[in-house]
Amino acid sequence: MTTKTGGRLLVDALLEQGCDRIFTVPGESFLAVLDALHDTPAIDLVTGRQEGGVTFMACADGTLTGRPGVAFVTRGPGATNAAIGVHVARQDSQPMILFIGDVDRGTRDREAFQEVDFQAMFAPLAKWAARIDDAARIPEYVARAYATAMSGRPGPVVLALPEDMLCDMVEGAPRPRIERPSQDVRIEDVMAAQDLIEKAQRPVAIIGGAHWNAEAVALAEQWGEAAGIPLVAAFRRQDAVSATCPVYAGNLGYGPNPALVARVKEADLLIVVGARLGEATTDGYTLITPEHPGQTLVHIHPDPDELHSVYRTDLALCSDVHQALGMLELLASEAATPRPSGAEAHAAYLAWSEPAPREGVTLDLGQCVAAMRDALPADSILCNGAGNYSGWWHRYWRYEPGCQLAPTCGAMGYGVPAATAAALRHPDRMVVALAGDGCFLMNGQELATAVQYGASMLVIVVDNGGYGTIRMHQEREYPGRVAATGLINPDFAALARAYGCWSEVVTRTEDFAPALSRAMAGTGVRLLHLKTDIEVITPATTLSRIANR
């Protein structure tokens, strides 16, 4: 062991864990770390423009790699801005580590400049929140942070770093690289699940979520096909399997296929794999109620704290999802002929996800999605935040595994930062950021980050002049009494050009495909500003119909 600063030891510990990229807004509270990174070319340091955007980038990076995305921010305002990304990582079950430069140890508890009790602040949001007061223990804390972020249900860890601690000279060496521990499933539990499947008349599987990886994708598809069980994606988990999988039935959440809703309601057996059965997936815990009378529930999840926590569970399997799926697939392949319900559900999904032209609509987003399906590679990564605009892509885009970055907690402003992280992680793939006008302006400044680091991506801004989702609820609850939901927007195309991006404005359906073709021919950051009518509020209805006008 050699003597080094706490900042140098921290960077060495991150290197040992395989960290190759850090997202940051720099602060004087962790200058010792930045100084160590100056001599560490193996770690790509990406400087963002606002801490919320930075933690969104780290969350997206963790989603794509399966190892924690890493962010560094400063104390006080930096940490409070960064909290939104911690919330997303928690609800999305994605690994992330947020390091916060903090006040020095000698001024703690005096309400020093920008002082916050970060352990108290982040305890409800993170899997673990702690403070490193002893530089010699940095390897211990970093190893534990990686283990905590990746194990069970993945999620975020927050570590506060006193400024003076990072400058201490200590002896230390990084702990070895942490891998996620394997969680094998008991054969007795899988046999019990298979017995329930064989006896069921109308089984349905709801899939996606915690520690869903390429192996889980392949095994889920093989199991679903062998058993003929409809595979239903949980909210914003459409990339859990390929949309071309012969038993893929579509997704739950907001605006699902009514035929799929009916299928889930009529199911006598629900096999939930990796998903949490959260509020969005279950339509406010009504599509599937916590007691689910008349339905048997099998829940496969890697975290024991999730099992039995909300839903009465008839059979709980605490296991990595791919371990359980592998054994179920083996048993299904030895069983009888696959049920026809899987293929029937897939046919219903294909029909539901084919956009028909809408009469009287100047810019028809359904047809825009159809044009994108024709023009973009199947493995394009689509990133979006929150808003009704996302409903067109959720319904009509045919997702492939590992191609969706979308916050299940409904955070706005996620699309552009997530796309920036994805474009840097996968420069060989097409990356698309989708944003409404309100969503875009919450983190549109990260276009500067994307341009600075040479990201190549397409940004689509759907501009309807309002906070569309809230306006929809407003018209439903208080028809005609519009308040606070209208927006006066900048010229997004001109704004993009100011950042150094290529851009065009699209106002008509027939102009979208040619504009998309021109965008696809370029490189760097390209933005299409789509001007739409807020009256056309979802793929299925209008504001007037919602308000009964």
C-alpha positions as CSV (number, residue, x, y, z in Angstrom):
1,M,0.0,0.0,0.0
2,T,1.1,3.5,-0.7
3,T,0.2,6.8,0.9
4,K,-2.2,8.9,-1.2
5,T,-5.0,11.5,-0.7
6,G,-8.5,10.4,0.0
7,G,-9.5,11.8,-3.4
8,R,-6.9,9.6,-5.2
9,L,-7.9,6.5,-3.2
10,L,-11.5,7.1,-4.1
11,V,-10.7,7.3,-7.8
12,D,-8.6,4.2,-7.6
13,A,-11.4,2.4,-5.8
14,L,-13.8,3.3,-8.6
15,L,-11.3,2.1,-11.2
16,E,-11.1,-1.2,-9.5
17,Q,-14.9,-1.5,-9.7
18,G,-14.8,-1.0,-13.5
19,C,-16.0,2.6,-13.5
20,D,-15.1,4.1,-16.9
21,R,-17.4,7.2,-16.9
22,I,-18.4,9.8,-14.3
23,F,-21.1,12.5,-14.8
24,T,-20.6,15.7,-12.9
25,V,-21.3,19.3,-12.2
26,P,-18.0,20.3,-10.6
27,G,-17.9,21.8,-7.1
28,E,-15.2,23.2,-4.8
29,S,-16.2,20.6,-2.2
30,F,-14.5,17.7,-4.2
31,L,-11.6,19.4,-5.9
32,A,-9.3,16.6,-4.6
33,V,-11.3,14.1,-6.6
34,L,-11.3,16.2,-9.7
35,D,-7.5,16.6,-9.3
36,A,-7.1,12.8,-9.2
37,L,-9.3,12.4,-12.3
38,H,-7.0,14.8,-14.1
39,D,-4.4,11.9,-14.1
40,T,-6.9,9.1,-14.8
41,P,-7.6,8.9,-18.6
42,A,-9.3,5.5,-18.1
43,I,-12.4,7.4,-16.6
44,D,-14.3,9.6,-19.1
45,L,-15.4,12.7,-17.1
46,V,-18.6,14.2,-18.5
47,T,-19.5,17.7,-17.3
48,G,-23.2,18.4,-17.3
49,R,-25.0,21.7,-17.0
50,Q,-27.4,20.9,-14.1
51,E,-27.2,18.3,-11.4
52,G,-30.7,16.8,-12.2
53,G,-29.5,16.2,-15.8
54,V,-26.3,14.7,-14.4
55,T,-28.1,12.1,-12.2
56,F,-30.5,11.3,-15.1
57,M,-27.4,10.5,-17.2
58,A,-25.9,8.3,-14.4
59,C,-29.2,6.5,-14.0
60,A,-29.5,5.8,-17.7
61,D,-25.9,4.7,-17.8
62,G,-26.5,2.2,-15.0
63,T,-29.6,0.9,-16.9
64,L,-27.5,0.3,-20.0
65,T,-24.5,-1.3,-18.3
66,G,-26.0,-3.2,-15.4
67,R,-23.3,-1.6,-13.1
68,P,-23.9,1.6,-11.2
69,G,-23.8,4.8,-13.1
70,V,-21.7,7.3,-11.2
71,A,-22.3,11.0,-10.5
72,F,-20.5,13.6,-8.5
73,V,-22.2,16.8,-7.3
74,T,-21.5,19.4,-4.7
75,R,-23.3,20.0,-1.4
76,G,-26.5,22.0,-0.8
77,P,-28.0,23.2,-4.1
78,G,-26.0,20.6,-6.1
79,A,-27.3,17.7,-4.0
80,T,-30.9,19.0,-3.9
81,N,-30.9,19.3,-7.7
82,A,-29.5,15.8,-8.0
83,A,-32.2,14.2,-5.8
84,I,-34.6,13.7,-8.8
85,G,-32.2,11.2,-10.4
86,V,-31.9,9.3,-7.1
87,H,-35.7,9.1,-7.0
88,V,-35.8,7.7,-10.6
89,A,-33.1,5.1,-10.0
90,R,-35.0,3.9,-6.9
91,Q,-38.4,3.6,-8.6
92,D,-36.8,2.2,-11.8
93,S,-34.7,-0.4,-9.8
94,Q,-31.5,0.7,-11.5
95,P,-28.0,0.8,-10.0
96,M,-26.5,4.3,-9.4
97,I,-24.0,5.9,-7.0
98,L,-24.2,9.6,-6.2
99,F,-21.2,11.1,-4.5
100,I,-21.7,14.5,-2.8
101,G,-18.9,16.8,-1.8
102,D,-19.7,18.0,1.7
103,V,-18.7,20.5,4.3
104,D,-15.5,19.7,6.2
105,R,-15.7,17.7,9.4
106,G,-14.8,20.6,11.6
107,T,-17.8,22.8,10.6
108,R,-20.4,20.0,10.7
109,D,-23.7,20.7,12.5
110,R,-23.2,24.5,12.4
111,E,-25.4,25.0,9.4
112,A,-22.2,25.8,7.5
113,F,-22.3,27.1,3.9
114,Q,-24.6,24.8,1.9
115,E,-24.7,22.2,4.7
116,V,-27.4,19.5,4.6
117,D,-27.8,16.3,6.6
118,F,-27.5,14.1,3.5
119,Q,-28.1,10.8,5.4
120,A,-31.4,12.1,6.6
121,M,-32.3,13.7,3.3
122,F,-31.6,10.7,1.1
123,A,-32.6,7.9,3.5
124,P,-36.2,7.6,2.0
125,L,-34.9,7.8,-1.6
126,A,-31.8,5.6,-1.7
127,K,-31.1,2.0,-0.8
128,W,-28.3,3.3,1.4
129,A,-27.1,6.8,2.4
130,A,-23.9,7.3,4.3
131,R,-21.0,9.6,5.0
132,I,-17.3,8.8,4.8
133,D,-15.5,10.5,7.6
134,D,-12.3,8.4,7.6
135,A,-10.3,8.4,4.3
136,A,-8.7,5.0,5.1
137,R,-12.2,3.5,4.9
138,I,-12.9,4.7,1.4
139,P,-12.3,1.2,-0.2
140,E,-14.7,-0.3,2.3
141,Y,-17.5,2.2,1.5
142,V,-17.0,2.1,-2.2
143,A,-17.2,-1.7,-2.3
144,R,-20.3,-1.7,-0.1
145,A,-21.9,0.9,-2.3
146,Y,-21.4,-1.2,-5.4
147,A,-22.7,-4.3,-3.6
148,T,-25.7,-2.5,-2.3
149,A,-26.6,-0.8,-5.6
150,M,-26.4,-4.1,-7.6
151,S,-27.8,-6.7,-5.2
152,G,-31.4,-7.8,-4.8
153,R,-33.6,-5.0,-6.2
154,P,-30.9,-2.7,-7.8
155,G,-31.1,1.0,-6.8
156,P,-29.2,4.1,-5.8
157,V,-26.6,4.7,-3.1
158,V,-25.6,8.1,-1.8
159,L,-22.2,8.8,-0.2
160,A,-21.3,12.2,1.3
161,L,-17.6,13.2,1.1
162,P,-16.3,15.8,3.6
163,E,-14.1,18.2,1.8
164,D,-11.2,17.9,4.2
165,M,-11.4,14.1,4.3
166,L,-10.6,14.0,0.6
167,C,-7.3,15.8,1.3
168,D,-6.2,13.5,4.1
169,M,-3.1,11.4,3.3
170,V,-3.7,7.7,4.1
171,E,-2.4,4.3,3.2
172,G,-4.9,2.2,1.4
173,A,-5.7,0.0,-1.6
174,P,-9.0,-0.7,-3.4
175,R,-11.0,-3.7,-2.6
176,P,-11.5,-6.2,-5.4
177,R,-14.2,-5.8,-8.0
178,I,-17.7,-6.5,-6.7
179,E,-20.1,-8.7,-8.8
180,R,-23.7,-9.2,-8.2
181,P,-24.2,-12.3,-6.0
182,S,-26.0,-15.2,-7.8
183,Q,-29.5,-16.0,-6.4
184,D,-30.5,-19.5,-7.3
185,V,-34.1,-20.6,-7.1
186,R,-35.3,-23.7,-5.2
187,I,-36.4,-26.5,-7.6
188,E,-39.4,-27.2,-5.3
189,D,-40.7,-23.6,-5.8
190,V,-40.3,-23.9,-9.6
191,M,-42.1,-27.2,-9.7
192,A,-44.9,-25.7,-7.6
193,A,-45.1,-22.8,-10.1
194,Q,-45.2,-25.2,-13.1
195,D,-48.0,-27.2,-11.4
196,L,-50.0,-24.0,-11.1
197,I,-49.3,-23.1,-14.8
198,E,-50.4,-26.6,-16.0
199,K,-53.7,-26.4,-14.0
200,A,-54.5,-22.8,-15.1
201,Q,-57.0,-22.1,-17.8
202,R,-56.0,-18.4,-18.6
203,P,-52.5,-17.7,-17.3
204,V,-50.8,-14.4,-18.0
205,A,-47.2,-13.3,-17.3
206,I,-46.3,-9.7,-16.4
207,I,-42.6,-9.1,-17.0
208,G,-39.7,-6.6,-16.7
209,G,-38.0,-4.8,-13.9
210,A,-35.4,-5.6,-11.4
211,H,-32.1,-6.9,-12.8
212,W,-33.6,-7.7,-16.2
213,N,-30.7,-8.5,-18.5
214,A,-30.1,-10.1,-21.9
215,E,-30.2,-13.6,-20.4
216,A,-33.6,-12.9,-18.9
217,V,-34.9,-11.6,-22.3
218,A,-33.9,-14.8,-24.1
219,L,-35.3,-17.1,-21.4
220,A,-38.5,-15.2,-21.1
221,E,-39.1,-15.4,-24.9
222,Q,-38.3,-19.1,-24.9
223,W,-40.5,-19.9,-21.9
224,G,-43.4,-17.8,-23.2
225,E,-43.3,-19.5,-26.6
226,A,-42.9,-23.0,-25.2
227,A,-45.8,-22.5,-22.8
228,G,-47.9,-20.3,-25.0
229,I,-48.4,-17.8,-22.2
230,P,-49.0,-14.1,-23.1
231,L,-46.0,-12.0,-22.0
232,V,-47.2,-8.6,-20.8
233,A,-44.7,-5.8,-20.2
234,A,-45.1,-3.8,-17.0
235,F,-45.3,0.0,-17.3
236,R,-42.4,1.3,-19.4
237,R,-40.8,-2.1,-19.6
238,Q,-41.7,-2.6,-23.3
239,D,-38.1,-3.7,-24.0
240,A,-38.4,-6.7,-21.7
241,V,-38.7,-8.9,-24.8
242,S,-38.8,-8.2,-28.5
243,A,-42.0,-6.8,-29.9
244,T,-41.7,-9.5,-32.5
245,C,-41.8,-12.3,-29.9
246,P,-44.8,-14.5,-31.0
247,V,-46.4,-14.3,-27.5
248,Y,-45.7,-10.6,-26.7
249,A,-49.0,-9.1,-25.7
250,G,-48.2,-5.4,-25.2
251,N,-47.8,-3.2,-22.2
252,L,-49.7,-2.1,-19.2
253,G,-49.7,1.4,-17.8
254,Y,-51.4,4.5,-19.2
255,G,-53.6,4.0,-22.2
256,P,-53.2,0.2,-22.6
257,N,-55.0,-1.9,-25.1
258,P,-58.6,-2.6,-23.8
259,A,-58.3,-6.1,-25.0
260,L,-55.1,-6.6,-23.0
261,V,-56.8,-5.1,-19.9
262,A,-59.6,-7.6,-20.3
263,R,-57.2,-10.5,-20.7
264,V,-55.4,-9.5,-17.4
265,K,-58.7,-9.2,-15.6
266,E,-59.9,-12.6,-16.8
267,A,-56.6,-14.4,-16.0
268,D,-56.9,-17.1,-13.4
269,L,-53.1,-17.2,-12.9
270,L,-50.7,-14.2,-12.9
271,I,-47.0,-14.9,-13.1
272,V,-45.2,-11.7,-12.2
273,V,-41.5,-11.9,-13.2
274,G,-39.2,-9.0,-12.1
275,A,-41.9,-6.4,-11.9
276,R,-43.2,-4.7,-8.8
277,L,-46.9,-4.4,-9.6
278,G,-46.7,-0.7,-9.0
279,E,-49.4,1.9,-9.3
280,A,-49.0,2.6,-13.0
281,T,-48.8,-1.1,-14.1
282,T,-52.0,-1.9,-12.1
283,D,-53.9,1.3,-12.9
284,G,-54.0,2.5,-9.3
285,Y,-54.1,-1.1,-7.8
286,T,-57.5,-1.7,-9.5
287,L,-56.6,-3.8,-12.6
288,I,-55.0,-6.2,-10.2
289,T,-56.0,-5.5,-6.6
290,P,-53.8,-6.3,-3.6
291,E,-56.1,-9.3,-2.7
292,H,-56.8,-10.2,-6.4
293,P,-59.9,-12.5,-5.7
294,G,-60.3,-15.3,-8.1
295,Q,-56.7,-15.0,-9.3
296,T,-53.6,-16.9,-8.2
297,L,-50.4,-14.9,-8.0
298,V,-46.9,-16.2,-8.5
299,H,-44.3,-13.5,-7.9
300,I,-40.6,-14.0,-9.0
301,H,-38.4,-11.2,-7.7
302,P,-34.7,-10.9,-6.6
303,D,-35.5,-8.9,-3.5
304,P,-37.2,-10.5,-0.4
305,D,-38.4,-7.1,0.7
306,E,-40.6,-6.8,-2.4
307,L,-42.3,-10.1,-2.1
308,H,-45.5,-10.1,0.0
309,S,-45.0,-6.3,0.6
310,V,-48.2,-5.1,-1.1
311,Y,-49.9,-8.0,-2.8
312,R,-51.1,-11.2,-1.3
313,T,-48.8,-13.7,-2.9
314,D,-49.7,-17.4,-3.4
315,L,-46.2,-18.4,-4.4
316,A,-43.1,-16.2,-3.9
317,L,-39.8,-17.1,-5.5
318,C,-36.9,-15.0,-4.3
319,S,-34.5,-15.4,-7.2
320,D,-32.6,-13.7,-10.0
321,V,-35.2,-13.7,-12.8
322,H,-33.1,-15.5,-15.3
323,Q,-32.5,-18.3,-12.9
324,A,-36.2,-18.9,-12.4
325,L,-37.0,-18.4,-16.1
326,G,-34.4,-20.9,-17.1
327,M,-36.0,-23.6,-15.0
328,L,-39.5,-22.7,-16.1
329,E,-38.5,-22.8,-19.7
330,L,-37.0,-26.2,-19.3
331,L,-40.2,-27.5,-17.7
332,A,-42.4,-25.8,-20.3
333,S,-40.4,-27.4,-23.2
334,E,-41.1,-30.8,-21.8
335,A,-44.8,-30.1,-21.3
336,A,-47.8,-30.4,-23.7
337,T,-48.4,-28.3,-26.8
338,P,-48.2,-24.6,-26.2
339,R,-51.5,-22.8,-25.4
340,P,-53.1,-20.7,-28.2
341,S,-53.6,-17.7,-25.9
342,G,-50.1,-16.4,-26.4
343,A,-50.4,-16.2,-30.2
344,E,-53.9,-14.7,-29.9
345,A,-52.6,-12.0,-27.5
346,H,-49.7,-11.2,-29.9
347,A,-52.1,-10.8,-32.8
348,A,-54.2,-8.4,-30.7
349,Y,-51.0,-6.4,-29.9
350,L,-50.0,-6.1,-33.5
351,A,-53.4,-4.8,-34.5
352,W,-53.4,-2.3,-31.6
353,S,-49.9,-1.1,-32.3
354,E,-50.6,-0.3,-36.0
355,P,-51.4,3.4,-36.4
356,A,-54.4,4.3,-38.5
357,P,-54.5,7.9,-40.0
358,R,-56.6,10.3,-38.0
359,E,-59.0,12.5,-39.9
360,G,-58.7,16.2,-39.5
361,V,-55.3,16.1,-37.7
362,T,-52.6,18.3,-39.3
363,L,-49.7,16.6,-37.7
364,D,-50.6,13.0,-36.9
365,L,-48.0,11.6,-34.4
366,G,-49.2,8.1,-35.1
367,Q,-48.0,8.4,-38.7
368,C,-44.8,10.0,-37.5
369,V,-44.1,6.9,-35.4
370,A,-44.8,4.7,-38.4
371,A,-42.3,6.7,-40.5
372,M,-39.7,6.3,-37.8
373,R,-40.4,2.5,-37.7
374,D,-39.6,2.5,-41.4
375,A,-36.5,4.7,-41.3
376,L,-34.7,3.8,-38.0
377,P,-32.8,0.7,-37.1
378,A,-34.7,-1.8,-34.9
379,D,-32.1,-1.5,-32.2
380,S,-32.5,2.3,-31.8
381,I,-32.6,3.4,-28.2
382,L,-35.6,5.6,-27.4
383,C,-35.4,7.9,-24.4
384,N,-38.3,9.9,-23.0
385,G,-39.5,11.7,-19.9
386,A,-43.1,12.2,-18.8
387,G,-46.0,13.5,-20.8
388,N,-48.9,12.4,-23.0
389,Y,-46.6,12.7,-26.1
390,S,-44.9,9.5,-25.0
391,G,-48.1,7.6,-25.4
392,W,-47.8,7.5,-29.2
393,W,-44.4,5.8,-29.0
394,H,-45.4,3.5,-26.2
395,R,-48.3,2.3,-28.3
396,Y,-46.9,2.3,-31.8
397,W,-43.1,1.8,-31.5
398,R,-42.0,-1.8,-31.7
399,Y,-39.4,-2.0,-28.9
400,E,-36.5,-4.3,-29.0
401,P,-34.7,-5.6,-25.8
402,G,-32.5,-3.0,-24.1
403,C,-33.8,-0.2,-26.2
404,Q,-36.0,1.8,-23.8
405,L,-35.0,4.4,-21.3
406,A,-38.1,5.9,-19.7
407,P,-38.6,6.7,-16.0
408,T,-41.3,4.6,-14.3
409,C,-41.8,7.4,-11.7
410,G,-42.9,9.8,-14.4
411,A,-40.1,12.3,-14.1
412,M,-40.1,15.1,-16.6
413,G,-36.9,16.2,-18.3
414,Y,-35.3,12.7,-18.5
415,G,-35.2,12.2,-22.3
416,V,-32.4,14.5,-23.3
417,P,-29.9,13.6,-20.5
418,A,-30.7,9.9,-20.9
419,A,-30.2,10.1,-24.6
420,T,-26.9,11.9,-24.1
421,A,-25.7,9.1,-21.8
422,A,-26.9,6.4,-24.3
423,A,-25.2,8.1,-27.2
424,L,-21.9,8.2,-25.4
425,R,-22.3,4.6,-24.2
426,H,-23.4,3.3,-27.7
427,P,-21.9,5.6,-30.3
428,D,-22.6,3.0,-33.0
429,R,-26.4,2.9,-32.4
430,M,-29.2,5.3,-33.2
431,V,-30.4,7.2,-30.1
432,V,-33.6,9.2,-29.9
433,A,-34.6,11.7,-27.2
434,L,-38.4,12.3,-27.1
435,A,-39.7,15.3,-25.2
436,G,-42.8,17.4,-24.9
437,D,-42.4,21.1,-24.8
438,G,-42.7,21.2,-21.0
439,C,-40.5,18.1,-20.6
440,F,-37.8,19.5,-22.9
441,L,-37.4,22.8,-21.1
442,M,-36.7,21.0,-17.8
443,N,-33.3,19.7,-19.0
444,G,-32.9,21.1,-22.5
445,Q,-29.7,22.7,-21.4
446,E,-28.0,19.3,-21.6
447,L,-28.0,19.7,-25.4
448,A,-24.8,21.7,-24.6
449,T,-23.4,18.6,-22.9
450,A,-24.3,16.4,-25.9
451,V,-22.7,18.8,-28.4
452,Q,-19.6,19.3,-26.2
453,Y,-18.9,15.5,-26.0
454,G,-19.7,14.7,-29.6
455,A,-22.9,12.7,-29.0
456,S,-24.8,11.7,-32.1
457,M,-28.5,11.6,-31.5
458,L,-31.9,12.7,-32.7
459,V,-34.1,14.9,-30.5
460,I,-37.9,15.1,-31.2
461,V,-39.7,17.9,-29.4
462,V,-43.5,17.6,-29.4
463,D,-44.8,21.1,-28.9
464,N,-48.5,21.5,-28.1
465,G,-48.2,24.7,-26.1
466,G,-49.1,23.2,-22.7
467,Y,-48.5,20.7,-20.0
468,G,-50.7,18.2,-21.8
469,T,-51.1,15.5,-19.2
470,I,-52.2,17.9,-16.5
471,R,-54.5,19.7,-19.0
472,M,-56.1,16.3,-19.7
473,H,-56.8,15.7,-16.1
474,Q,-58.0,19.3,-15.7
475,E,-60.6,18.9,-18.4
476,R,-61.7,15.6,-17.0
477,E,-62.2,17.0,-13.4
478,Y,-62.9,20.7,-14.1
479,P,-64.1,21.0,-17.7
480,G,-63.4,24.3,-19.3
481,R,-61.6,25.7,-16.2
482,V,-58.1,25.9,-17.6
483,A,-55.4,27.2,-15.2
484,A,-51.6,27.0,-15.2
485,T,-51.3,24.5,-18.0
486,G,-50.8,26.8,-21.0
487,L,-47.2,27.5,-22.2
488,I,-45.7,30.2,-24.4
489,N,-42.6,28.5,-25.9
490,P,-39.4,29.6,-27.6
491,D,-38.6,28.6,-31.2
492,F,-37.1,25.2,-30.3
493,A,-35.4,24.8,-33.7
494,A,-33.7,28.2,-33.3
495,L,-32.7,27.3,-29.8
496,A,-31.2,24.0,-31.0
497,R,-29.2,25.9,-33.6
498,A,-27.9,28.2,-30.9
499,Y,-26.5,25.1,-29.1
500,G,-24.8,24.0,-32.3
501,C,-27.4,21.4,-33.4
502,W,-29.0,20.8,-36.8
503,S,-32.8,21.4,-36.6
504,E,-36.0,21.7,-38.6
505,V,-39.7,22.6,-37.8
506,V,-42.4,20.2,-38.8
507,T,-46.1,21.2,-38.9
508,R,-47.7,18.7,-41.3
509,T,-47.8,14.9,-41.3
510,E,-46.5,14.8,-44.9
511,D,-43.5,16.8,-44.0
512,F,-42.3,14.6,-41.2
513,A,-40.8,11.7,-43.2
514,P,-38.7,14.0,-45.5
515,A,-37.5,16.0,-42.5
516,L,-36.6,12.7,-40.7
517,S,-34.6,11.6,-43.7
518,R,-32.6,14.8,-43.7
519,A,-32.0,14.4,-40.0
520,M,-30.9,10.8,-40.4
521,A,-28.4,11.8,-43.1
522,G,-26.5,14.0,-40.7
523,T,-24.4,13.5,-37.6
524,G,-24.2,15.1,-34.2
525,V,-27.2,16.3,-32.4
526,R,-30.3,16.8,-34.7
527,L,-33.6,18.2,-33.5
528,L,-37.0,18.1,-35.0
529,H,-39.5,20.6,-33.6
530,L,-43.0,19.1,-34.1
531,K,-45.8,21.6,-33.6
532,T,-49.0,19.8,-32.7
533,D,-52.5,20.6,-31.5
534,I,-53.2,20.1,-27.8
535,E,-56.8,19.1,-28.7
536,V,-55.4,15.8,-29.9
537,I,-54.3,14.8,-26.4
538,T,-53.8,11.0,-26.8
539,P,-53.6,8.4,-29.5
540,A,-57.2,7.5,-28.7
541,T,-59.1,10.6,-27.8
542,T,-59.3,14.4,-27.7
543,L,-59.7,17.1,-25.0
544,S,-63.2,17.9,-26.2
545,R,-64.3,14.3,-25.8
546,I,-62.8,14.1,-22.3
547,A,-64.6,17.3,-21.3
548,N,-67.8,16.1,-23.0
549,R,-67.9,19.2,-25.1
